Amino acid sequence: MMIASIATAAALLALRKPWALHTPQLWAEDGSIFLVQDGQLGLRAWFEPYNGYLHLLPRLVAWIARQTADVAWW
């Protein structure tokens, strides 16, 4: 059931902004804070609150960007 929920959410997000899959980008604190904290804290950064919230999905995106993209890109 959880996999179906995740797949449905991903499909809805893709339908909402299909261009985002072709031109991904980090926005605001995703780059300036989440990428830096990912480099400093590693996977512990996923559970580090920012402004009182966990922001798990943006931190996951920042982690994927850090693992896959060239440093010059971000």
PDB file with one MODEL, atoms N, CA, C and O in Angstrom:
MODEL        1
ATOM      1  N   MET A   1       0.821  -1.194   0.000  1.00  0.00           N
ATOM      2  CA  MET A   1       0.000   0.000   0.000  1.00  0.00           C
ATOM      3  C   MET A   1       0.870   1.265   0.000  1.00  0.00           C
ATOM      4  O   MET A   1       0.552   2.253  -0.662  1.00  0.00           O
ATOM      5  N   MET A   2       1.963   1.212   0.748  1.00  0.00           N
ATOM      6  CA  MET A   2       2.832   2.386   0.818  1.00  0.00           C
ATOM      7  C   MET A   2       3.496   2.659  -0.532  1.00  0.00           C
ATOM      8  O   MET A   2       3.624   3.814  -0.940  1.00  0.00           O
ATOM      9  N   ILE A   3       3.913   1.611  -1.218  1.00  0.00           N
ATOM     10  CA  ILE A   3       4.546   1.788  -2.527  1.00  0.00           C
ATOM     11  C   ILE A   3       3.558   2.388  -3.513  1.00  0.00           C
ATOM     12  O   ILE A   3       3.922   3.248  -4.316  1.00  0.00           O
ATOM     13  N   ALA A   4       2.312   1.941  -3.456  1.00  0.00           N
ATOM     14  CA  ALA A   4       1.282   2.496  -4.337  1.00  0.00           C
ATOM     15  C   ALA A   4       1.046   3.971  -4.028  1.00  0.00           C
ATOM     16  O   ALA A   4       0.838   4.768  -4.943  1.00  0.00           O
ATOM     17  N   SER A   5       1.077   4.336  -2.764  1.00  0.00           N
ATOM     18  CA  SER A   5       0.894   5.739  -2.376  1.00  0.00           C
ATOM     19  C   SER A   5       2.042   6.601  -2.882  1.00  0.00           C
ATOM     20  O   SER A   5       1.826   7.705  -3.381  1.00  0.00           O
ATOM     21  N   ILE A   6       3.254   6.097  -2.751  1.00  0.00           N
ATOM     22  CA  ILE A   6       4.427   6.837  -3.220  1.00  0.00           C
ATOM     23  C   ILE A   6       4.395   6.975  -4.740  1.00  0.00           C
ATOM     24  O   ILE A   6       4.700   8.040  -5.277  1.00  0.00           O
ATOM     25  N   ALA A   7       4.028   5.906  -5.425  1.00  0.00           N
ATOM     26  CA  ALA A   7       3.945   5.947  -6.886  1.00  0.00           C
ATOM     27  C   ALA A   7       2.869   6.926  -7.344  1.00  0.00           C
ATOM     28  O   ALA A   7       3.067   7.657  -8.315  1.00  0.00           O
ATOM     29  N   THR A   8       1.747   6.943  -6.659  1.00  0.00           N
ATOM     30  CA  THR A   8       0.671   7.876  -6.999  1.00  0.00           C
ATOM     31  C   THR A   8       1.111   9.313  -6.776  1.00  0.00           C
ATOM     32  O   THR A   8       0.865  10.179  -7.616  1.00  0.00           O
ATOM     33  N   ALA A   9       1.758   9.569  -5.651  1.00  0.00           N
ATOM     34  CA  ALA A   9       2.241  10.923  -5.364  1.00  0.00           C
ATOM     35  C   ALA A   9       3.272  11.362  -6.399  1.00  0.00           C
ATOM     36  O   ALA A   9       3.249  12.507  -6.851  1.00  0.00           O
ATOM     37  N   ALA A  10       4.166  10.467  -6.773  1.00  0.00           N
ATOM     38  CA  ALA A  10       5.179  10.799  -7.779  1.00  0.00           C
ATOM     39  C   ALA A  10       4.530  11.093  -9.128  1.00  0.00           C
ATOM     40  O   ALA A  10       4.937  12.020  -9.827  1.00  0.00           O
ATOM     41  N   ALA A  11       3.522  10.306  -9.492  1.00  0.00           N
ATOM     42  CA  ALA A  11       2.825  10.531 -10.759  1.00  0.00           C
ATOM     43  C   ALA A  11       2.096  11.872 -10.751  1.00  0.00           C
ATOM     44  O   ALA A  11       2.121  12.597 -11.746  1.00  0.00           O
ATOM     45  N   LEU A  12       1.453  12.202  -9.645  1.00  0.00           N
ATOM     46  CA  LEU A  12       0.754  13.488  -9.550  1.00  0.00           C
ATOM     47  C   LEU A  12       1.728  14.656  -9.634  1.00  0.00           C
ATOM     48  O   LEU A  12       1.439  15.663 -10.280  1.00  0.00           O
ATOM     49  N   LEU A  13       2.872  14.525  -8.988  1.00  0.00           N
ATOM     50  CA  LEU A  13       3.881  15.583  -9.073  1.00  0.00           C
ATOM     51  C   LEU A  13       4.416  15.728 -10.492  1.00  0.00           C
ATOM     52  O   LEU A  13       4.639  16.843 -10.965  1.00  0.00           O
ATOM     53  N   ALA A  14       4.621  14.605 -11.166  1.00  0.00           N
ATOM     54  CA  ALA A  14       5.120  14.645 -12.542  1.00  0.00           C
ATOM     55  C   ALA A  14       4.084  15.266 -13.479  1.00  0.00           C
ATOM     56  O   ALA A  14       4.443  15.983 -14.413  1.00  0.00           O
ATOM     57  N   LEU A  15       2.805  14.994 -13.234  1.00  0.00           N
ATOM     58  CA  LEU A  15       1.758  15.590 -14.063  1.00  0.00           C
ATOM     59  C   LEU A  15       1.612  17.089 -13.797  1.00  0.00           C
ATOM     60  O   LEU A  15       1.258  17.858 -14.691  1.00  0.00           O
ATOM     61  N   ARG A  16       1.885  17.485 -12.575  1.00  0.00           N
ATOM     62  CA  ARG A  16       1.754  18.901 -12.211  1.00  0.00           C
ATOM     63  C   ARG A  16       2.826  19.752 -12.882  1.00  0.00           C
ATOM     64  O   ARG A  16       2.530  20.826 -13.406  1.00  0.00           O
ATOM     65  N   LYS A  17       4.069  19.276 -12.867  1.00  0.00           N
ATOM     66  CA  LYS A  17       5.188  20.023 -13.454  1.00  0.00           C
ATOM     67  C   LYS A  17       6.073  19.066 -14.246  1.00  0.00           C
ATOM     68  O   LYS A  17       7.152  18.706 -13.775  1.00  0.00           O
ATOM     69  N   PRO A  18       5.651  18.652 -15.419  1.00  0.00           N
ATOM     70  CA  PRO A  18       6.469  17.687 -16.173  1.00  0.00           C
ATOM     71  C   PRO A  18       7.832  18.237 -16.579  1.00  0.00           C
ATOM     72  O   PRO A  18       8.782  17.468 -16.722  1.00  0.00           O
ATOM     73  N   TRP A  19       7.949  19.551 -16.768  1.00  0.00           N
ATOM     74  CA  TRP A  19       9.234  20.144 -17.143  1.00  0.00           C
ATOM     75  C   TRP A  19      10.270  20.014 -16.039  1.00  0.00           C
ATOM     76  O   TRP A  19      11.470  20.055 -16.313  1.00  0.00           O
ATOM     77  N   ALA A  20       9.828  19.857 -14.796  1.00  0.00           N
ATOM     78  CA  ALA A  20      10.765  19.758 -13.676  1.00  0.00           C
ATOM     79  C   ALA A  20      11.607  18.484 -13.752  1.00  0.00           C
ATOM     80  O   ALA A  20      12.701  18.424 -13.189  1.00  0.00           O
ATOM     81  N   LEU A  21      11.099  17.475 -14.442  1.00  0.00           N
ATOM     82  CA  LEU A  21      11.872  16.240 -14.607  1.00  0.00           C
ATOM     83  C   LEU A  21      12.996  16.414 -15.618  1.00  0.00           C
ATOM     84  O   LEU A  21      14.010  15.719 -15.551  1.00  0.00           O
ATOM     85  N   HIS A  22      12.817  17.340 -16.552  1.00  0.00           N
ATOM     86  CA  HIS A  22      13.823  17.555 -17.595  1.00  0.00           C
ATOM     87  C   HIS A  22      14.835  18.634 -17.221  1.00  0.00           C
ATOM     88  O   HIS A  22      15.968  18.616 -17.704  1.00  0.00           O
ATOM     89  N   THR A  23      14.436  19.568 -16.367  1.00  0.00           N
ATOM     90  CA  THR A  23      15.330  20.644 -15.944  1.00  0.00           C
ATOM     91  C   THR A  23      15.319  20.758 -14.423  1.00  0.00           C
ATOM     92  O   THR A  23      14.796  21.732 -13.882  1.00  0.00           O
ATOM     93  N   PRO A  24      15.882  19.789 -13.736  1.00  0.00           N
ATOM     94  CA  PRO A  24      15.860  19.846 -12.268  1.00  0.00           C
ATOM     95  C   PRO A  24      16.749  20.971 -11.753  1.00  0.00           C
ATOM     96  O   PRO A  24      17.770  21.302 -12.356  1.00  0.00           O
ATOM     97  N   GLN A  25      16.346  21.546 -10.640  1.00  0.00           N
ATOM     98  CA  GLN A  25      17.135  22.616 -10.049  1.00  0.00           C
ATOM     99  C   GLN A  25      16.863  22.704  -8.558  1.00  0.00           C
ATOM    100  O   GLN A  25      15.773  22.386  -8.083  1.00  0.00           O
ATOM    101  N   LEU A  26      17.861  23.136  -7.847  1.00  0.00           N
ATOM    102  CA  LEU A  26      17.705  23.360  -6.418  1.00  0.00           C
ATOM    103  C   LEU A  26      17.304  24.809  -6.217  1.00  0.00           C
ATOM    104  O   LEU A  26      17.785  25.695  -6.924  1.00  0.00           O
ATOM    105  N   TRP A  27      16.430  25.053  -5.259  1.00  0.00           N
ATOM    106  CA  TRP A  27      15.874  26.379  -5.067  1.00  0.00           C
ATOM    107  C   TRP A  27      16.124  26.852  -3.644  1.00  0.00           C
ATOM    108  O   TRP A  27      15.958  26.076  -2.703  1.00  0.00           O
ATOM    109  N   ALA A  28      16.511  28.079  -3.470  1.00  0.00           N
ATOM    110  CA  ALA A  28      16.660  28.756  -2.178  1.00  0.00           C
ATOM    111  C   ALA A  28      17.488  27.919  -1.207  1.00  0.00           C
ATOM    112  O   ALA A  28      18.649  27.616  -1.481  1.00  0.00           O
ATOM    113  N   GLU A  29      16.893  27.546  -0.071  1.00  0.00           N
ATOM    114  CA  GLU A  29      17.653  26.839   0.965  1.00  0.00           C
ATOM    115  C   GLU A  29      18.060  25.430   0.542  1.00  0.00           C
ATOM    116  O   GLU A  29      18.922  24.826   1.180  1.00  0.00           O
ATOM    117  N   ASP A  30      17.459  24.897  -0.517  1.00  0.00           N
ATOM    118  CA  ASP A  30      17.870  23.582  -0.995  1.00  0.00           C
ATOM    119  C   ASP A  30      19.352  23.581  -1.338  1.00  0.00           C
ATOM    120  O   ASP A  30      20.061  22.625  -1.024  1.00  0.00           O
ATOM    121  N   GLY A  31      19.817  24.632  -1.973  1.00  0.00           N
ATOM    122  CA  GLY A  31      21.224  24.701  -2.339  1.00  0.00           C
ATOM    123  C   GLY A  31      22.105  25.285  -1.259  1.00  0.00           C
ATOM    124  O   GLY A  31      23.149  24.725  -0.925  1.00  0.00           O
ATOM    125  N   SER A  32      21.686  26.406  -0.716  1.00  0.00           N
ATOM    126  CA  SER A  32      22.560  27.117   0.216  1.00  0.00           C
ATOM    127  C   SER A  32      22.656  26.466   1.590  1.00  0.00           C
ATOM    128  O   SER A  32      23.664  26.637   2.274  1.00  0.00           O
ATOM    129  N   ILE A  33      21.651  25.738   2.004  1.00  0.00           N
ATOM    130  CA  ILE A  33      21.677  25.127   3.335  1.00  0.00           C
ATOM    131  C   ILE A  33      21.724  23.609   3.254  1.00  0.00           C
ATOM    132  O   ILE A  33      22.577  22.981   3.882  1.00  0.00           O
ATOM    133  N   PHE A  34      20.818  23.014   2.489  1.00  0.00           N
ATOM    134  CA  PHE A  34      20.711  21.559   2.492  1.00  0.00           C
ATOM    135  C   PHE A  34      21.930  20.881   1.874  1.00  0.00           C
ATOM    136  O   PHE A  34      22.370  19.842   2.369  1.00  0.00           O
ATOM    137  N   LEU A  35      22.483  21.446   0.806  1.00  0.00           N
ATOM    138  CA  LEU A  35      23.689  20.859   0.215  1.00  0.00           C
ATOM    139  C   LEU A  35      24.881  20.983   1.154  1.00  0.00           C
ATOM    140  O   LEU A  35      25.665  20.045   1.299  1.00  0.00           O
ATOM    141  N   VAL A  36      25.014  22.129   1.783  1.00  0.00           N
ATOM    142  CA  VAL A  36      26.130  22.342   2.708  1.00  0.00           C
ATOM    143  C   VAL A  36      26.020  21.398   3.899  1.00  0.00           C
ATOM    144  O   VAL A  36      27.002  20.766   4.289  1.00  0.00           O
ATOM    145  N   GLN A  37      24.814  21.303   4.481  1.00  0.00           N
ATOM    146  CA  GLN A  37      24.636  20.416   5.626  1.00  0.00           C
ATOM    147  C   GLN A  37      24.808  18.957   5.236  1.00  0.00           C
ATOM    148  O   GLN A  37      25.277  18.152   6.041  1.00  0.00           O
ATOM    149  N   ASP A  38      24.436  18.608   4.013  1.00  0.00           N
ATOM    150  CA  ASP A  38      24.658  17.235   3.562  1.00  0.00           C
ATOM    151  C   ASP A  38      26.148  16.926   3.517  1.00  0.00           C
ATOM    152  O   ASP A  38      26.571  15.832   3.890  1.00  0.00           O
ATOM    153  N   GLY A  39      26.937  17.884   3.064  1.00  0.00           N
ATOM    154  CA  GLY A  39      28.378  17.688   3.045  1.00  0.00           C
ATOM    155  C   GLY A  39      28.988  17.608   4.431  1.00  0.00           C
ATOM    156  O   GLY A  39      29.939  16.860   4.654  1.00  0.00           O
ATOM    157  N   GLN A  40      28.445  18.374   5.360  1.00  0.00           N
ATOM    158  CA  GLN A  40      28.987  18.397   6.716  1.00  0.00           C
ATOM    159  C   GLN A  40      28.487  17.243   7.576  1.00  0.00           C
ATOM    160  O   GLN A  40      29.258  16.653   8.333  1.00  0.00           O
ATOM    161  N   LEU A  41      27.206  16.919   7.465  1.00  0.00           N
ATOM    162  CA  LEU A  41      26.591  15.951   8.373  1.00  0.00           C
ATOM    163  C   LEU A  41      26.322  14.586   7.747  1.00  0.00           C
ATOM    164  O   LEU A  41      26.056  13.621   8.464  1.00  0.00           O
ATOM    165  N   GLY A  42      26.386  14.496   6.438  1.00  0.00           N
ATOM    166  CA  GLY A  42      26.063  13.226   5.784  1.00  0.00           C
ATOM    167  C   GLY A  42      24.575  12.912   5.919  1.00  0.00           C
ATOM    168  O   GLY A  42      23.736  13.810   5.852  1.00  0.00           O
ATOM    169  N   LEU A  43      24.257  11.646   6.109  1.00  0.00           N
ATOM    170  CA  LEU A  43      22.854  11.232   6.205  1.00  0.00           C
ATOM    171  C   LEU A  43      22.165  11.758   7.460  1.00  0.00           C
ATOM    172  O   LEU A  43      20.936  11.785   7.518  1.00  0.00           O
ATOM    173  N   ARG A  44      22.925  12.172   8.455  1.00  0.00           N
ATOM    174  CA  ARG A  44      22.316  12.776   9.655  1.00  0.00           C
ATOM    175  C   ARG A  44      21.592  14.070   9.311  1.00  0.00           C
ATOM    176  O   ARG A  44      20.683  14.480  10.033  1.00  0.00           O
ATOM    177  N   ALA A  45      21.984  14.719   8.215  1.00  0.00           N
ATOM    178  CA  ALA A  45      21.340  15.971   7.819  1.00  0.00           C
ATOM    179  C   ALA A  45      19.869  15.767   7.487  1.00  0.00           C
ATOM    180  O   ALA A  45      19.078  16.703   7.599  1.00  0.00           O
ATOM    181  N   TRP A  46      19.488  14.555   7.080  1.00  0.00           N
ATOM    182  CA  TRP A  46      18.083  14.287   6.750  1.00  0.00           C
ATOM    183  C   TRP A  46      17.180  14.550   7.942  1.00  0.00           C
ATOM    184  O   TRP A  46      16.014  14.904   7.767  1.00  0.00           O
ATOM    185  N   PHE A  47      17.693  14.385   9.137  1.00  0.00           N
ATOM    186  CA  PHE A  47      16.883  14.520  10.350  1.00  0.00           C
ATOM    187  C   PHE A  47      17.219  15.787  11.133  1.00  0.00           C
ATOM    188  O   PHE A  47      16.820  15.933  12.288  1.00  0.00           O
ATOM    189  N   GLU A  48      17.946  16.694  10.504  1.00  0.00           N
ATOM    190  CA  GLU A  48      18.295  17.975  11.118  1.00  0.00           C
ATOM    191  C   GLU A  48      17.184  18.986  10.817  1.00  0.00           C
ATOM    192  O   GLU A  48      16.928  19.278   9.648  1.00  0.00           O
ATOM    193  N   PRO A  49      16.522  19.524  11.842  1.00  0.00           N
ATOM    194  CA  PRO A  49      15.440  20.478  11.564  1.00  0.00           C
ATOM    195  C   PRO A  49      15.971  21.797  11.003  1.00  0.00           C
ATOM    196  O   PRO A  49      17.066  22.241  11.347  1.00  0.00           O
ATOM    197  N   TYR A  50      15.187  22.396  10.153  1.00  0.00           N
ATOM    198  CA  TYR A  50      15.472  23.720   9.607  1.00  0.00           C
ATOM    199  C   TYR A  50      14.209  24.564   9.776  1.00  0.00           C
ATOM    200  O   TYR A  50      13.156  24.218   9.239  1.00  0.00           O
ATOM    201  N   ASN A  51      14.305  25.645  10.504  1.00  0.00           N
ATOM    202  CA  ASN A  51      13.152  26.486  10.837  1.00  0.00           C
ATOM    203  C   ASN A  51      12.030  25.690  11.492  1.00  0.00           C
ATOM    204  O   ASN A  51      10.853  25.983  11.283  1.00  0.00           O
ATOM    205  N   GLY A  52      12.390  24.690  12.277  1.00  0.00           N
ATOM    206  CA  GLY A  52      11.399  23.915  13.013  1.00  0.00           C
ATOM    207  C   GLY A  52      10.797  22.751  12.255  1.00  0.00           C
ATOM    208  O   GLY A  52       9.929  22.062  12.792  1.00  0.00           O
ATOM    209  N   TYR A  53      11.225  22.506  11.026  1.00  0.00           N
ATOM    210  CA  TYR A  53      10.682  21.420  10.211  1.00  0.00           C
ATOM    211  C   TYR A  53      11.814  20.515   9.741  1.00  0.00           C
ATOM    212  O   TYR A  53      12.969  20.935   9.666  1.00  0.00           O
ATOM    213  N   LEU A  54      11.472  19.266   9.425  1.00  0.00           N
ATOM    214  CA  LEU A  54      12.505  18.325   9.002  1.00  0.00           C
ATOM    215  C   LEU A  54      12.879  18.452   7.526  1.00  0.00           C
ATOM    216  O   LEU A  54      14.041  18.223   7.190  1.00  0.00           O
ATOM    217  N   HIS A  55      11.971  18.800   6.638  1.00  0.00           N
ATOM    218  CA  HIS A  55      12.273  18.972   5.213  1.00  0.00           C
ATOM    219  C   HIS A  55      12.945  17.731   4.621  1.00  0.00           C
ATOM    220  O   HIS A  55      13.981  17.843   3.966  1.00  0.00           O
ATOM    221  N   LEU A  56      12.376  16.576   4.842  1.00  0.00           N
ATOM    222  CA  LEU A  56      13.004  15.333   4.402  1.00  0.00           C
ATOM    223  C   LEU A  56      13.107  15.239   2.878  1.00  0.00           C
ATOM    224  O   LEU A  56      14.161  14.865   2.364  1.00  0.00           O
ATOM    225  N   LEU A  57      12.056  15.565   2.154  1.00  0.00           N
ATOM    226  CA  LEU A  57      12.093  15.444   0.697  1.00  0.00           C
ATOM    227  C   LEU A  57      13.108  16.394   0.054  1.00  0.00           C
ATOM    228  O   LEU A  57      13.882  15.947  -0.793  1.00  0.00           O
ATOM    229  N   PRO A  58      13.146  17.682   0.413  1.00  0.00           N
ATOM    230  CA  PRO A  58      14.176  18.541  -0.182  1.00  0.00           C
ATOM    231  C   PRO A  58      15.598  18.099   0.171  1.00  0.00           C
ATOM    232  O   PRO A  58      16.518  18.243  -0.635  1.00  0.00           O
ATOM    233  N   ARG A  59      15.769  17.569   1.365  1.00  0.00           N
ATOM    234  CA  ARG A  59      17.099  17.079   1.746  1.00  0.00           C
ATOM    235  C   ARG A  59      17.466  15.830   0.950  1.00  0.00           C
ATOM    236  O   ARG A  59      18.633  15.621   0.619  1.00  0.00           O
ATOM    237  N   LEU A  60      16.474  15.005   0.645  1.00  0.00           N
ATOM    238  CA  LEU A  60      16.725  13.831  -0.191  1.00  0.00           C
ATOM    239  C   LEU A  60      17.140  14.265  -1.595  1.00  0.00           C
ATOM    240  O   LEU A  60      18.058  13.689  -2.179  1.00  0.00           O
ATOM    241  N   VAL A  61      16.471  15.270  -2.131  1.00  0.00           N
ATOM    242  CA  VAL A  61      16.836  15.796  -3.450  1.00  0.00           C
ATOM    243  C   VAL A  61      18.252  16.368  -3.422  1.00  0.00           C
ATOM    244  O   VAL A  61      19.028  16.150  -4.352  1.00  0.00           O
ATOM    245  N   ALA A  62      18.589  17.092  -2.364  1.00  0.00           N
ATOM    246  CA  ALA A  62      19.942  17.644  -2.241  1.00  0.00           C
ATOM    247  C   ALA A  62      20.972  16.528  -2.142  1.00  0.00           C
ATOM    248  O   ALA A  62      22.060  16.636  -2.708  1.00  0.00           O
ATOM    249  N   TRP A  63      20.639  15.458  -1.427  1.00  0.00           N
ATOM    250  CA  TRP A  63      21.561  14.327  -1.312  1.00  0.00           C
ATOM    251  C   TRP A  63      21.777  13.674  -2.674  1.00  0.00           C
ATOM    252  O   TRP A  63      22.909  13.357  -3.040  1.00  0.00           O
ATOM    253  N   ILE A  64      20.691  13.473  -3.426  1.00  0.00           N
ATOM    254  CA  ILE A  64      20.807  12.876  -4.763  1.00  0.00           C
ATOM    255  C   ILE A  64      21.643  13.781  -5.666  1.00  0.00           C
ATOM    256  O   ILE A  64      22.491  13.296  -6.415  1.00  0.00           O
ATOM    257  N   ALA A  65      21.410  15.091  -5.598  1.00  0.00           N
ATOM    258  CA  ALA A  65      22.189  16.030  -6.412  1.00  0.00           C
ATOM    259  C   ALA A  65      23.663  15.957  -6.059  1.00  0.00           C
ATOM    260  O   ALA A  65      24.521  15.999  -6.941  1.00  0.00           O
ATOM    261  N   ARG A  66      23.953  15.849  -4.798  1.00  0.00           N
ATOM    262  CA  ARG A  66      25.347  15.783  -4.349  1.00  0.00           C
ATOM    263  C   ARG A  66      26.018  14.491  -4.801  1.00  0.00           C
ATOM    264  O   ARG A  66      27.218  14.480  -5.078  1.00  0.00           O
ATOM    265  N   GLN A  67      25.260  13.409  -4.878  1.00  0.00           N
ATOM    266  CA  GLN A  67      25.813  12.118  -5.274  1.00  0.00           C
ATOM    267  C   GLN A  67      25.991  12.004  -6.786  1.00  0.00           C
ATOM    268  O   GLN A  67      26.898  11.316  -7.254  1.00  0.00           O
ATOM    269  N   THR A  68      25.130  12.675  -7.550  1.00  0.00           N
ATOM    270  CA  THR A  68      25.113  12.443  -8.993  1.00  0.00           C
ATOM    271  C   THR A  68      25.670  13.589  -9.829  1.00  0.00           C
ATOM    272  O   THR A  68      26.193  13.355 -10.919  1.00  0.00           O
ATOM    273  N   ALA A  69      25.568  14.820  -9.341  1.00  0.00           N
ATOM    274  CA  ALA A  69      25.955  15.972 -10.158  1.00  0.00           C
ATOM    275  C   ALA A  69      27.395  16.387  -9.877  1.00  0.00           C
ATOM    276  O   ALA A  69      27.923  16.187  -8.783  1.00  0.00           O
ATOM    277  N   ASP A  70      27.998  16.961 -10.884  1.00  0.00           N
ATOM    278  CA  ASP A  70      29.337  17.513 -10.748  1.00  0.00           C
ATOM    279  C   ASP A  70      29.292  18.721  -9.808  1.00  0.00           C
ATOM    280  O   ASP A  70      28.318  19.474  -9.815  1.00  0.00           O
ATOM    281  N   VAL A  71      30.313  18.903  -9.023  1.00  0.00           N
ATOM    282  CA  VAL A  71      30.354  19.997  -8.048  1.00  0.00           C
ATOM    283  C   VAL A  71      30.180  21.349  -8.734  1.00  0.00           C
ATOM    284  O   VAL A  71      29.579  22.254  -8.155  1.00  0.00           O
ATOM    285  N   ALA A  72      30.685  21.504  -9.937  1.00  0.00           N
ATOM    286  CA  ALA A  72      30.555  22.770 -10.655  1.00  0.00           C
ATOM    287  C   ALA A  72      29.098  23.088 -10.977  1.00  0.00           C
ATOM    288  O   ALA A  72      28.748  24.253 -11.169  1.00  0.00           O
ATOM    289  N   TRP A  73      28.244  22.062 -11.039  1.00  0.00           N
ATOM    290  CA  TRP A  73      26.829  22.271 -11.346  1.00  0.00           C
ATOM    291  C   TRP A  73      26.124  23.006 -10.230  1.00  0.00           C
ATOM    292  O   TRP A  73      25.282  23.865 -10.491  1.00  0.00           O
ATOM    293  N   TRP A  74      26.454  22.680  -8.975  1.00  0.00           N
ATOM    294  CA  TRP A  74      25.766  23.329  -7.864  1.00  0.00           C
ATOM    295  C   TRP A  74      26.701  24.252  -7.144  1.00  0.00           C
ATOM    296  O   TRP A  74      26.306  24.896  -6.172  1.00  0.00           O
TER     297      TRP A  74
ENDMDL
END
